[in-house]
Amino acid sequence: MGTVSPDQPASAPFDLGKELRALVLATAPRLFAVTRIHPYEDTGESDVEIAAWGMAHENGRTEVVRPGQRLVLVSPERVEAWFSRDGVTAQLVWLGPATAASLGPDLAA
């Protein structure tokens, strides 16, 4: 008959929620906002807007959404080219890496 010595702790029970949160944090795409900079020729000042939101995946595939439109492009650099037109310059603003995950929407930050 086998025994367990007191100095060998029993293994912790499997925590599915913890494993799910770790998987999500490890594989999350990088998130960014697509901003557009509109220069005013008469004053030299600029106005900015958030034109869309995007996700860049590990393989480079990039998805961008804004009201009424969804784009799938080969890279984030293509997003800037797509949104830069007629003197308006697009710039991506990257959000920092995710550090927390929650199974409930009320706990997500």
Biopython code that builds the backbone (N, CA, C, O; Angstrom):
import numpy as np
from Bio.PDB.StructureBuilder import StructureBuilder

atoms = [
    (1, "MET", "N", (0.845, -1.159, 0.000)),
    (1, "MET", "CA", (0.000, 0.000, 0.000)),
    (1, "MET", "C", (0.903, 1.240, 0.000)),
    (1, "MET", "O", (1.862, 1.319, 0.768)),
    (2, "GLY", "N", (0.581, 2.214, -0.881)),
    (2, "GLY", "CA", (1.380, 3.415, -1.002)),
    (2, "GLY", "C", (0.942, 4.478, -0.011)),
    (2, "GLY", "O", (-0.238, 4.584, 0.323)),
    (3, "THR", "N", (1.900, 5.262, 0.453)),
    (3, "THR", "CA", (1.593, 6.359, 1.363)),
    (3, "THR", "C", (2.214, 7.641, 0.829)),
    (3, "THR", "O", (3.159, 7.610, 0.040)),
    (4, "VAL", "N", (1.675, 8.750, 1.266)),
    (4, "VAL", "CA", (2.205, 10.059, 0.912)),
    (4, "VAL", "C", (2.784, 10.663, 2.170)),
    (4, "VAL", "O", (2.114, 10.747, 3.199)),
    (5, "SER", "N", (4.049, 11.087, 2.079)),
    (5, "SER", "CA", (4.649, 11.681, 3.266)),
    (5, "SER", "C", (4.103, 13.081, 3.463)),
    (5, "SER", "O", (3.720, 13.739, 2.496)),
    (6, "PRO", "N", (4.063, 13.549, 4.714)),
    (6, "PRO", "CA", (3.497, 14.873, 4.998)),
    (6, "PRO", "C", (4.241, 16.014, 4.321)),
    (6, "PRO", "O", (3.644, 17.065, 4.090)),
    (7, "ASP", "N", (5.530, 15.852, 3.990)),
    (7, "ASP", "CA", (6.270, 16.942, 3.355)),
    (7, "ASP", "C", (6.043, 17.019, 1.848)),
    (7, "ASP", "O", (6.579, 17.921, 1.204)),
    (8, "GLN", "N", (5.259, 16.099, 1.259)),
    (8, "GLN", "CA", (4.899, 16.150, -0.154)),
    (8, "GLN", "C", (3.440, 16.596, -0.262)),
    (8, "GLN", "O", (2.529, 15.799, -0.039)),
    (9, "PRO", "N", (3.217, 17.868, -0.605)),
    (9, "PRO", "CA", (1.834, 18.343, -0.667)),
    (9, "PRO", "C", (1.066, 17.665, -1.810)),
    (9, "PRO", "O", (1.637, 17.312, -2.842)),
    (10, "ALA", "N", (-0.226, 17.496, -1.599)),
    (10, "ALA", "CA", (-1.077, 16.948, -2.652)),
    (10, "ALA", "C", (-1.161, 17.958, -3.788)),
    (10, "ALA", "O", (-1.101, 19.164, -3.548)),
    (11, "SER", "N", (-1.297, 17.484, -5.011)),
    (11, "SER", "CA", (-1.378, 18.407, -6.137)),
    (11, "SER", "C", (-2.663, 19.232, -6.051)),
    (11, "SER", "O", (-3.704, 18.756, -5.598)),
    (12, "ALA", "N", (-2.555, 20.484, -6.502)),
    (12, "ALA", "CA", (-3.704, 21.386, -6.467)),
    (12, "ALA", "C", (-4.739, 20.916, -7.479)),
    (12, "ALA", "O", (-4.386, 20.383, -8.530)),
    (13, "PRO", "N", (-6.006, 21.112, -7.165)),
    (13, "PRO", "CA", (-7.043, 20.714, -8.126)),
    (13, "PRO", "C", (-6.955, 21.562, -9.392)),
    (13, "PRO", "O", (-6.537, 22.719, -9.345)),
    (14, "PHE", "N", (-7.350, 20.985, -10.514)),
    (14, "PHE", "CA", (-7.328, 21.674, -11.799)),
    (14, "PHE", "C", (-8.320, 22.838, -11.770)),
    (14, "PHE", "O", (-9.477, 22.666, -11.386)),
    (15, "ASP", "N", (-7.861, 24.017, -12.176)),
    (15, "ASP", "CA", (-8.691, 25.224, -12.204)),
    (15, "ASP", "C", (-8.922, 25.614, -13.663)),
    (15, "ASP", "O", (-8.086, 26.282, -14.269)),
    (16, "LEU", "N", (-10.057, 25.195, -14.225)),
    (16, "LEU", "CA", (-10.356, 25.460, -15.630)),
    (16, "LEU", "C", (-10.410, 26.952, -15.921)),
    (16, "LEU", "O", (-9.902, 27.395, -16.951)),
    (17, "GLY", "N", (-11.008, 27.727, -15.043)),
    (17, "GLY", "CA", (-11.087, 29.177, -15.253)),
    (17, "GLY", "C", (-9.722, 29.809, -15.347)),
    (17, "GLY", "O", (-9.499, 30.675, -16.193)),
    (18, "LYS", "N", (-8.797, 29.392, -14.492)),
    (18, "LYS", "CA", (-7.434, 29.917, -14.516)),
    (18, "LYS", "C", (-6.744, 29.552, -15.829)),
    (18, "LYS", "O", (-6.065, 30.384, -16.430)),
    (19, "GLU", "N", (-6.920, 28.316, -16.269)),
    (19, "GLU", "CA", (-6.316, 27.876, -17.530)),
    (19, "GLU", "C", (-6.888, 28.649, -18.720)),
    (19, "GLU", "O", (-6.147, 29.022, -19.630)),
    (20, "LEU", "N", (-8.200, 28.890, -18.718)),
    (20, "LEU", "CA", (-8.825, 29.652, -19.805)),
    (20, "LEU", "C", (-8.291, 31.075, -19.857)),
    (20, "LEU", "O", (-7.973, 31.582, -20.933)),
    (21, "ARG", "N", (-8.190, 31.722, -18.701)),
    (21, "ARG", "CA", (-7.688, 33.096, -18.656)),
    (21, "ARG", "C", (-6.239, 33.164, -19.144)),
    (21, "ARG", "O", (-5.876, 34.081, -19.881)),
    (22, "ALA", "N", (-5.420, 32.208, -18.741)),
    (22, "ALA", "CA", (-4.017, 32.184, -19.179)),
    (22, "ALA", "C", (-3.919, 31.983, -20.690)),
    (22, "ALA", "O", (-3.098, 32.621, -21.349)),
    (23, "LEU", "N", (-4.749, 31.105, -21.240)),
    (23, "LEU", "CA", (-4.757, 30.863, -22.691)),
    (23, "LEU", "C", (-5.140, 32.129, -23.452)),
    (23, "LEU", "O", (-4.516, 32.470, -24.457)),
    (24, "VAL", "N", (-6.163, 32.819, -22.970)),
    (24, "VAL", "CA", (-6.614, 34.060, -23.625)),
    (24, "VAL", "C", (-5.508, 35.115, -23.601)),
    (24, "VAL", "O", (-5.244, 35.760, -24.616)),
    (25, "LEU", "N", (-4.863, 35.292, -22.453)),
    (25, "LEU", "CA", (-3.809, 36.299, -22.353)),
    (25, "LEU", "C", (-2.618, 35.954, -23.246)),
    (25, "LEU", "O", (-1.980, 36.848, -23.803)),
    (26, "ALA", "N", (-2.319, 34.672, -23.384)),
    (26, "ALA", "CA", (-1.165, 34.250, -24.177)),
    (26, "ALA", "C", (-1.404, 34.354, -25.681)),
    (26, "ALA", "O", (-0.446, 34.479, -26.443)),
    (27, "THR", "N", (-2.648, 34.307, -26.120)),
    (27, "THR", "CA", (-2.927, 34.265, -27.563)),
    (27, "THR", "C", (-3.712, 35.476, -28.075)),
    (27, "THR", "O", (-4.116, 35.497, -29.238)),
    (28, "ALA", "N", (-3.930, 36.466, -27.240)),
    (28, "ALA", "CA", (-4.727, 37.628, -27.643)),
    (28, "ALA", "C", (-4.059, 38.392, -28.781)),
    (28, "ALA", "O", (-2.841, 38.570, -28.768)),
    (29, "PRO", "N", (-4.838, 38.849, -29.771)),
    (29, "PRO", "CA", (-4.259, 39.696, -30.819)),
    (29, "PRO", "C", (-3.908, 41.058, -30.240)),
    (29, "PRO", "O", (-4.426, 41.450, -29.194)),
    (30, "ARG", "N", (-3.028, 41.774, -30.923)),
    (30, "ARG", "CA", (-2.679, 43.136, -30.496)),
    (30, "ARG", "C", (-3.790, 44.080, -30.957)),
    (30, "ARG", "O", (-4.235, 44.005, -32.102)),
    (31, "LEU", "N", (-4.229, 44.953, -30.081)),
    (31, "LEU", "CA", (-5.328, 45.873, -30.366)),
    (31, "LEU", "C", (-4.796, 47.283, -30.631)),
    (31, "LEU", "O", (-3.804, 47.715, -30.043)),
    (32, "PHE", "N", (-5.488, 47.985, -31.535)),
    (32, "PHE", "CA", (-5.076, 49.354, -31.847)),
    (32, "PHE", "C", (-6.282, 50.175, -32.290)),
    (32, "PHE", "O", (-7.315, 49.644, -32.698)),
    (33, "ALA", "N", (-6.107, 51.486, -32.193)),
    (33, "ALA", "CA", (-7.080, 52.435, -32.737)),
    (33, "ALA", "C", (-6.478, 53.008, -34.020)),
    (33, "ALA", "O", (-5.271, 53.237, -34.101)),
    (34, "VAL", "N", (-7.315, 53.232, -35.004)),
    (34, "VAL", "CA", (-6.895, 53.916, -36.227)),
    (34, "VAL", "C", (-7.293, 55.372, -36.061)),
    (34, "VAL", "O", (-8.480, 55.700, -36.044)),
    (35, "THR", "N", (-6.305, 56.241, -35.939)),
    (35, "THR", "CA", (-6.596, 57.662, -35.810)),
    (35, "THR", "C", (-6.336, 58.351, -37.144)),
    (35, "THR", "O", (-5.474, 57.934, -37.917)),
    (36, "ARG", "N", (-7.090, 59.403, -37.396)),
    (36, "ARG", "CA", (-6.889, 60.200, -38.619)),
    (36, "ARG", "C", (-6.619, 61.632, -38.201)),
    (36, "ARG", "O", (-7.317, 62.193, -37.357)),
    (37, "ILE", "N", (-5.588, 62.214, -38.808)),
    (37, "ILE", "CA", (-5.169, 63.572, -38.488)),
    (37, "ILE", "C", (-5.539, 64.467, -39.666)),
    (37, "ILE", "O", (-5.044, 64.291, -40.779)),
    (38, "HIS", "N", (-6.419, 65.429, -39.400)),
    (38, "HIS", "CA", (-6.918, 66.355, -40.418)),
    (38, "HIS", "C", (-6.239, 67.721, -40.218)),
    (38, "HIS", "O", (-6.553, 68.415, -39.251)),
    (39, "PRO", "N", (-5.324, 68.117, -41.100)),
    (39, "PRO", "CA", (-4.684, 69.432, -40.939)),
    (39, "PRO", "C", (-5.589, 70.556, -41.451)),
    (39, "PRO", "O", (-6.296, 70.400, -42.447)),
    (40, "TYR", "N", (-5.553, 71.678, -40.756)),
    (40, "TYR", "CA", (-6.240, 72.884, -41.214)),
    (40, "TYR", "C", (-5.195, 73.769, -41.896)),
    (40, "TYR", "O", (-4.264, 74.244, -41.246)),
    (41, "GLU", "N", (-5.345, 73.989, -43.195)),
    (41, "GLU", "CA", (-4.347, 74.740, -43.950)),
    (41, "GLU", "C", (-4.238, 76.188, -43.487)),
    (41, "GLU", "O", (-3.146, 76.757, -43.475)),
    (42, "ASP", "N", (-5.359, 76.782, -43.107)),
    (42, "ASP", "CA", (-5.335, 78.207, -42.769)),
    (42, "ASP", "C", (-4.734, 78.504, -41.397)),
    (42, "ASP", "O", (-4.251, 79.613, -41.170)),
    (43, "THR", "N", (-4.751, 77.536, -40.478)),
    (43, "THR", "CA", (-4.228, 77.803, -39.126)),
    (43, "THR", "C", (-2.979, 76.990, -38.795)),
    (43, "THR", "O", (-2.270, 77.323, -37.846)),
    (44, "GLY", "N", (-2.698, 75.946, -39.545)),
    (44, "GLY", "CA", (-1.563, 75.089, -39.239)),
    (44, "GLY", "C", (-1.836, 74.099, -38.119)),
    (44, "GLY", "O", (-0.971, 73.303, -37.755)),
    (45, "GLU", "N", (-3.040, 74.155, -37.577)),
    (45, "GLU", "CA", (-3.409, 73.215, -36.515)),
    (45, "GLU", "C", (-4.024, 71.963, -37.128)),
    (45, "GLU", "O", (-4.261, 71.898, -38.334)),
    (46, "SER", "N", (-4.280, 70.971, -36.278)),
    (46, "SER", "CA", (-4.859, 69.711, -36.751)),
    (46, "SER", "C", (-6.002, 69.285, -35.859)),
    (46, "SER", "O", (-6.075, 69.646, -34.685)),
    (47, "ASP", "N", (-6.884, 68.513, -36.444)),
    (47, "ASP", "CA", (-7.970, 67.879, -35.706)),
    (47, "ASP", "C", (-7.747, 66.379, -35.838)),
    (47, "ASP", "O", (-7.254, 65.919, -36.868)),
    (48, "VAL", "N", (-8.096, 65.618, -34.824)),
    (48, "VAL", "CA", (-7.919, 64.169, -34.877)),
    (48, "VAL", "C", (-9.230, 63.467, -34.563)),
    (48, "VAL", "O", (-10.103, 64.004, -33.882)),
    (49, "GLU", "N", (-9.337, 62.262, -35.076)),
    (49, "GLU", "CA", (-10.509, 61.435, -34.800)),
    (49, "GLU", "C", (-10.071, 59.983, -34.710)),
    (49, "GLU", "O", (-9.042, 59.598, -35.266)),
    (50, "ILE", "N", (-10.853, 59.187, -34.011)),
    (50, "ILE", "CA", (-10.663, 57.741, -34.058)),
    (50, "ILE", "C", (-11.586, 57.241, -35.152)),
    (50, "ILE", "O", (-12.810, 57.319, -35.041)),
    (51, "ALA", "N", (-10.979, 56.729, -36.205)),
    (51, "ALA", "CA", (-11.745, 56.318, -37.383)),
    (51, "ALA", "C", (-12.191, 54.869, -37.304)),
    (51, "ALA", "O", (-13.207, 54.501, -37.894)),
    (52, "ALA", "N", (-11.440, 54.034, -36.576)),
    (52, "ALA", "CA", (-11.760, 52.607, -36.515)),
    (52, "ALA", "C", (-10.946, 51.965, -35.400)),
    (52, "ALA", "O", (-10.074, 52.589, -34.797)),
    (53, "TRP", "N", (-11.258, 50.701, -35.149)),
    (53, "TRP", "CA", (-10.516, 49.886, -34.183)),
    (53, "TRP", "C", (-10.025, 48.641, -34.900)),
    (53, "TRP", "O", (-10.684, 48.141, -35.812)),
    (54, "GLY", "N", (-8.853, 48.137, -34.482)),
    (54, "GLY", "CA", (-8.303, 46.985, -35.172)),
    (54, "GLY", "C", (-7.639, 45.965, -34.267)),
    (54, "GLY", "O", (-7.339, 46.222, -33.102)),
    (55, "MET", "N", (-7.423, 44.794, -34.855)),
    (55, "MET", "CA", (-6.727, 43.687, -34.209)),
    (55, "MET", "C", (-5.695, 43.146, -35.173)),
    (55, "MET", "O", (-6.003, 42.863, -36.331)),
    (56, "ALA", "N", (-4.459, 43.000, -34.693)),
    (56, "ALA", "CA", (-3.396, 42.405, -35.502)),
    (56, "ALA", "C", (-3.065, 41.034, -34.917)),
    (56, "ALA", "O", (-2.744, 40.918, -33.734)),
    (57, "HIS", "N", (-3.142, 40.008, -35.743)),
    (57, "HIS", "CA", (-2.867, 38.644, -35.317)),
    (57, "HIS", "C", (-1.394, 38.314, -35.526)),
    (57, "HIS", "O", (-0.685, 39.023, -36.240)),
    (58, "GLU", "N", (-0.938, 37.221, -34.892)),
    (58, "GLU", "CA", (0.468, 36.815, -34.978)),
    (58, "GLU", "C", (0.956, 36.644, -36.413)),
    (58, "GLU", "O", (2.106, 36.959, -36.717)),
    (59, "ASN", "N", (0.098, 36.151, -37.290)),
    (59, "ASN", "CA", (0.507, 35.883, -38.672)),
    (59, "ASN", "C", (0.480, 37.147, -39.542)),
    (59, "ASN", "O", (0.731, 37.067, -40.744)),
    (60, "GLY", "N", (0.181, 38.306, -38.955)),
    (60, "GLY", "CA", (0.153, 39.556, -39.691)),
    (60, "GLY", "C", (-1.245, 39.967, -40.138)),
    (60, "GLY", "O", (-1.503, 41.150, -40.361)),
    (61, "ARG", "N", (-2.140, 39.004, -40.270)),
    (61, "ARG", "CA", (-3.509, 39.318, -40.685)),
    (61, "ARG", "C", (-4.103, 40.356, -39.733)),
    (61, "ARG", "O", (-3.994, 40.234, -38.513)),
    (62, "THR", "N", (-4.719, 41.359, -40.302)),
    (62, "THR", "CA", (-5.223, 42.482, -39.527)),
    (62, "THR", "C", (-6.681, 42.746, -39.867)),
    (62, "THR", "O", (-7.048, 42.843, -41.038)),
    (63, "GLU", "N", (-7.503, 42.861, -38.842)),
    (63, "GLU", "CA", (-8.928, 43.149, -39.021)),
    (63, "GLU", "C", (-9.225, 44.525, -38.455)),
    (63, "GLU", "O", (-8.737, 44.886, -37.384)),
    (64, "VAL", "N", (-10.021, 45.285, -39.176)),
    (64, "VAL", "CA", (-10.378, 46.637, -38.776)),
    (64, "VAL", "C", (-11.887, 46.785, -38.899)),
    (64, "VAL", "O", (-12.487, 46.357, -39.885)),
    (65, "VAL", "N", (-12.493, 47.398, -37.885)),
    (65, "VAL", "CA", (-13.939, 47.630, -37.928)),
    (65, "VAL", "C", (-14.247, 49.081, -37.589)),
    (65, "VAL", "O", (-13.585, 49.717, -36.769)),
    (66, "ARG", "N", (-15.267, 49.567, -38.249)),
    (66, "ARG", "CA", (-15.866, 50.858, -37.933)),
    (66, "ARG", "C", (-17.330, 50.738, -38.321)),
    (66, "ARG", "O", (-17.689, 49.804, -39.039)),
    (67, "PRO", "N", (-18.178, 51.638, -37.878)),
    (67, "PRO", "CA", (-19.601, 51.487, -38.197)),
    (67, "PRO", "C", (-19.837, 51.270, -39.692)),
    (67, "PRO", "O", (-19.450, 52.097, -40.517)),
    (68, "GLY", "N", (-20.462, 50.175, -40.021)),
    (68, "GLY", "CA", (-20.821, 49.877, -41.398)),
    (68, "GLY", "C", (-19.724, 49.293, -42.258)),
    (68, "GLY", "O", (-19.933, 49.084, -43.453)),
    (69, "GLN", "N", (-18.542, 49.018, -41.683)),
    (69, "GLN", "CA", (-17.446, 48.510, -42.504)),
    (69, "GLN", "C", (-16.545, 47.584, -41.693)),
    (69, "GLN", "O", (-16.247, 47.844, -40.527)),
    (70, "ARG", "N", (-16.123, 46.509, -42.327)),
    (70, "ARG", "CA", (-15.134, 45.585, -41.749)),
    (70, "ARG", "C", (-14.113, 45.283, -42.829)),
    (70, "ARG", "O", (-14.468, 44.865, -43.931)),
    (71, "LEU", "N", (-12.847, 45.495, -42.512)),
    (71, "LEU", "CA", (-11.764, 45.246, -43.458)),
    (71, "LEU", "C", (-10.860, 44.144, -42.929)),
    (71, "LEU", "O", (-10.644, 44.041, -41.721)),
    (72, "VAL", "N", (-10.337, 43.327, -43.818)),
    (72, "VAL", "CA", (-9.300, 42.354, -43.479)),
    (72, "VAL", "C", (-8.128, 42.636, -44.402)),
    (72, "VAL", "O", (-8.242, 42.516, -45.622)),
    (73, "LEU", "N", (-7.002, 43.011, -43.811)),
    (73, "LEU", "CA", (-5.818, 43.381, -44.574)),
    (73, "LEU", "C", (-4.636, 42.494, -44.170)),
    (73, "LEU", "O", (-4.696, 41.803, -43.153)),
    (74, "VAL", "N", (-3.577, 42.515, -44.956)),
    (74, "VAL", "CA", (-2.448, 41.622, -44.719)),
    (74, "VAL", "C", (-1.504, 42.108, -43.619)),
    (74, "VAL", "O", (-0.708, 41.323, -43.103)),
    (75, "SER", "N", (-1.583, 43.398, -43.250)),
    (75, "SER", "CA", (-0.682, 43.915, -42.220)),
    (75, "SER", "C", (-1.232, 45.218, -41.651)),
    (75, "SER", "O", (-2.066, 45.868, -42.282)),
    (76, "PRO", "N", (-0.773, 45.601, -40.467)),
    (76, "PRO", "CA", (-1.177, 46.891, -39.912)),
    (76, "PRO", "C", (-0.728, 48.077, -40.774)),
    (76, "PRO", "O", (-1.407, 49.103, -40.826)),
    (77, "GLU", "N", (0.407, 47.934, -41.441)),
    (77, "GLU", "CA", (0.886, 49.026, -42.304)),
    (77, "GLU", "C", (-0.108, 49.331, -43.428)),
    (77, "GLU", "O", (-0.254, 50.484, -43.835)),
    (78, "ARG", "N", (-0.773, 48.322, -43.915)),
    (78, "ARG", "CA", (-1.785, 48.521, -44.968)),
    (78, "ARG", "C", (-2.977, 49.317, -44.433)),
    (78, "ARG", "O", (-3.641, 50.026, -45.189)),
    (79, "VAL", "N", (-3.244, 49.200, -43.141)),
    (79, "VAL", "CA", (-4.351, 49.956, -42.533)),
    (79, "VAL", "C", (-4.064, 51.448, -42.640)),
    (79, "VAL", "O", (-4.938, 52.227, -43.018)),
    (80, "GLU", "N", (-2.839, 51.844, -42.305)),
    (80, "GLU", "CA", (-2.487, 53.261, -42.403)),
    (80, "GLU", "C", (-2.631, 53.764, -43.835)),
    (80, "GLU", "O", (-3.127, 54.869, -44.053)),
    (81, "ALA", "N", (-2.208, 52.973, -44.804)),
    (81, "ALA", "CA", (-2.341, 53.376, -46.212)),
    (81, "ALA", "C", (-3.814, 53.496, -46.601)),
    (81, "ALA", "O", (-4.190, 54.420, -47.323)),
    (82, "TRP", "N", (-4.636, 52.581, -46.135)),
    (82, "TRP", "CA", (-6.068, 52.570, -46.486)),
    (82, "TRP", "C", (-6.777, 53.825, -45.967)),
    (82, "TRP", "O", (-7.628, 54.391, -46.653)),
    (83, "PHE", "N", (-6.422, 54.256, -44.749)),
    (83, "PHE", "CA", (-7.119, 55.381, -44.124)),
    (83, "PHE", "C", (-6.459, 56.736, -44.380)),
    (83, "PHE", "O", (-7.012, 57.762, -43.985)),
    (84, "SER", "N", (-5.299, 56.769, -45.025)),
    (84, "SER", "CA", (-4.631, 58.034, -45.353)),
    (84, "SER", "C", (-5.022, 58.449, -46.761)),
    (84, "SER", "O", (-4.635, 57.810, -47.739)),
    (85, "ARG", "N", (-5.788, 59.518, -46.855)),
    (85, "ARG", "CA", (-6.256, 59.996, -48.176)),
    (85, "ARG", "C", (-6.521, 61.493, -48.136)),
    (85, "ARG", "O", (-6.843, 62.058, -47.090)),
    (86, "ASP", "N", (-6.380, 62.116, -49.282)),
    (86, "ASP", "CA", (-6.757, 63.522, -49.474)),
    (86, "ASP", "C", (-6.172, 64.447, -48.399)),
    (86, "ASP", "O", (-6.882, 65.289, -47.850)),
    (87, "GLY", "N", (-4.884, 64.287, -48.104)),
    (87, "GLY", "CA", (-4.224, 65.144, -47.129)),
    (87, "GLY", "C", (-4.445, 64.741, -45.686)),
    (87, "GLY", "O", (-3.900, 65.372, -44.779)),
    (88, "VAL", "N", (-5.225, 63.714, -45.456)),
    (88, "VAL", "CA", (-5.474, 63.217, -44.102)),
    (88, "VAL", "C", (-4.513, 62.056, -43.849)),
    (88, "VAL", "O", (-4.410, 61.138, -44.663)),
    (89, "THR", "N", (-3.821, 62.102, -42.730)),
    (89, "THR", "CA", (-2.845, 61.070, -42.386)),
    (89, "THR", "C", (-3.424, 60.148, -41.316)),
    (89, "THR", "O", (-3.975, 60.609, -40.316)),
    (90, "ALA", "N", (-3.292, 58.847, -41.537)),
    (90, "ALA", "CA", (-3.728, 57.876, -40.533)),
    (90, "ALA", "C", (-2.529, 57.424, -39.714)),
    (90, "ALA", "O", (-1.418, 57.289, -40.228)),
    (91, "GLN", "N", (-2.774, 57.197, -38.444)),
    (91, "GLN", "CA", (-1.729, 56.683, -37.570)),
    (91, "GLN", "C", (-2.359, 55.670, -36.620)),
    (91, "GLN", "O", (-3.447, 55.900, -36.093)),
    (92, "LEU", "N", (-1.677, 54.552, -36.403)),
    (92, "LEU", "CA", (-2.164, 53.544, -35.477)),
    (92, "LEU", "C", (-1.670, 53.870, -34.072)),
    (92, "LEU", "O", (-0.513, 54.243, -33.879)),
    (93, "VAL", "N", (-2.557, 53.726, -33.097)),
    (93, "VAL", "CA", (-2.207, 53.896, -31.686)),
    (93, "VAL", "C", (-2.452, 52.542, -31.025)),
    (93, "VAL", "O", (-3.591, 52.087, -30.920)),
    (94, "TRP", "N", (-1.367, 51.905, -30.582)),
    (94, "TRP", "CA", (-1.436, 50.549, -30.035)),
    (94, "TRP", "C", (-1.782, 50.569, -28.564)),
    (94, "TRP", "O", (-1.248, 51.378, -27.805)),
    (95, "LEU", "N", (-2.674, 49.683, -28.157)),
    (95, "LEU", "CA", (-2.972, 49.501, -26.752)),
    (95, "LEU", "C", (-1.920, 48.580, -26.153)),
    (95, "LEU", "O", (-1.365, 47.735, -26.855)),
    (96, "GLY", "N", (-1.643, 48.734, -24.876)),
    (96, "GLY", "CA", (-0.653, 47.896, -24.208)),
    (96, "GLY", "C", (-1.120, 46.454, -24.139)),
    (96, "GLY", "O", (-2.300, 46.172, -24.344)),
    (97, "PRO", "N", (-0.199, 45.538, -23.852)),
    (97, "PRO", "CA", (-0.569, 44.130, -23.779)),
    (97, "PRO", "C", (-1.548, 43.878, -22.637)),
    (97, "PRO", "O", (-1.510, 44.544, -21.603)),
    (98, "ALA", "N", (-2.409, 42.915, -22.846)),
    (98, "ALA", "CA", (-3.387, 42.554, -21.828)),
    (98, "ALA", "C", (-2.679, 41.895, -20.651)),
    (98, "ALA", "O", (-1.782, 41.072, -20.837)),
    (99, "THR", "N", (-3.088, 42.262, -19.434)),
    (99, "THR", "CA", (-2.474, 41.683, -18.241)),
    (99, "THR", "C", (-3.494, 41.029, -17.326)),
    (99, "THR", "O", (-3.124, 40.410, -16.328)),
    (100, "ALA", "N", (-4.772, 41.158, -17.653)),
    (100, "ALA", "CA", (-5.804, 40.550, -16.822)),
    (100, "ALA", "C", (-6.908, 40.025, -17.715)),
    (100, "ALA", "O", (-7.147, 40.551, -18.802)),
    (101, "ALA", "N", (-7.578, 38.988, -17.250)),
    (101, "ALA", "CA", (-8.706, 38.420, -17.985)),
    (101, "ALA", "C", (-9.756, 37.978, -16.974)),
    (101, "ALA", "O", (-9.427, 37.579, -15.857)),
    (102, "SER", "N", (-11.014, 38.051, -17.375)),
    (102, "SER", "CA", (-12.107, 37.703, -16.483)),
    (102, "SER", "C", (-13.119, 36.847, -17.222)),
    (102, "SER", "O", (-13.288, 36.995, -18.432)),
    (103, "LEU", "N", (-13.786, 35.963, -16.521)),
    (103, "LEU", "CA", (-14.855, 35.161, -17.115)),
    (103, "LEU", "C", (-16.187, 35.901, -17.059)),
    (103, "LEU", "O", (-17.159, 35.456, -17.670)),
    (104, "GLY", "N", (-16.253, 37.016, -16.342)),
    (104, "GLY", "CA", (-17.486, 37.789, -16.240)),
    (104, "GLY", "C", (-17.294, 39.181, -16.807)),
    (104, "GLY", "O", (-16.278, 39.815, -16.522)),
    (105, "PRO", "N", (-18.241, 39.686, -17.606)),
    (105, "PRO", "CA", (-18.075, 41.009, -18.204)),
    (105, "PRO", "C", (-17.988, 42.138, -17.181)),
    (105, "PRO", "O", (-17.381, 43.172, -17.460)),
    (106, "ASP", "N", (-18.577, 41.961, -16.014)),
    (106, "ASP", "CA", (-18.549, 43.011, -15.008)),
    (106, "ASP", "C", (-17.177, 43.152, -14.345)),
    (106, "ASP", "O", (-16.905, 44.165, -13.701)),
    (107, "LEU", "N", (-16.321, 42.154, -14.496)),
    (107, "LEU", "CA", (-15.005, 42.195, -13.892)),
    (107, "LEU", "C", (-13.909, 42.610, -14.861)),
    (107, "LEU", "O", (-12.786, 42.893, -14.444)),
    (108, "ALA", "N", (-14.221, 42.647, -16.140)),
    (108, "ALA", "CA", (-13.204, 43.010, -17.141)),
    (108, "ALA", "C", (-12.903, 44.494, -17.048)),
    (108, "ALA", "O", (-13.802, 45.307, -16.832)),
    (109, "ALA", "N", (-11.649, 44.841, -17.211)),
    (109, "ALA", "CA", (-11.271, 46.249, -17.163)),
    (109, "ALA", "C", (-10.621, 46.659, -18.462)),
    (109, "ALA", "O", (-10.230, 47.815, -18.619)),
]
sb = StructureBuilder()
sb.init_structure("model")
sb.init_model(0)
sb.init_chain("A")
sb.init_seg("    ")
for serial, (resi, resn, name, xyz) in enumerate(atoms, 1):
    if name == "N":
        sb.init_residue(resn, " ", resi, " ")
    sb.init_atom(name, np.array(xyz, "f"), 0.0, 1.0, " ", f" {name:<3s}", serial, name[0])
structure = sb.get_structure()
